[in-house]
């Protein structure tokens, strides 16, 4: 029997996931896109406002969306509530990435249905870890977290 030469071994590649980035600040879109590329994500689509973001979301059906809060048209909370309110998209992993980091702002995002609320600026490793976490959340886990939040539990409790 021949020893493997390694020629048949495939290089590591990140799972193929389509990620939608919705942010009205071009430099943030570029930064997030470059960060996602460095993490191994290659199918990245972007929109610069909430209305176009939702249109692109429904046309492309991404595996995850990263959404800013303050945007023209629809804000990030409205985008998240729209996605969560549609049974065909309710279990899409969602991350808010925002400069708005006050506890009440984060709670509003979590009550809107976002899976993770991250602040700007962000670190590459933090975004990668958040993507890993949200991609693993099951529909039942997402529903349980929303019930706990609705009952007044703390976001992490």
Buried (B, 14 or more C-beta within 10 A) or exposed (E): EEEEEEEEEEEEEEEEBBBBBBBBBEEBBEBBBEBBEEBEBEEBBBBBBBBBBBEBBEEBEBBBBBBBBBBEBBBBBBBBBBBBEEEEBEBBBBBBBBEBEEEEBBBBBBBBBBBBBBBBEBEEEBBBEBBEEBEEBEEEEBEEBBEBBEEEEEBEE
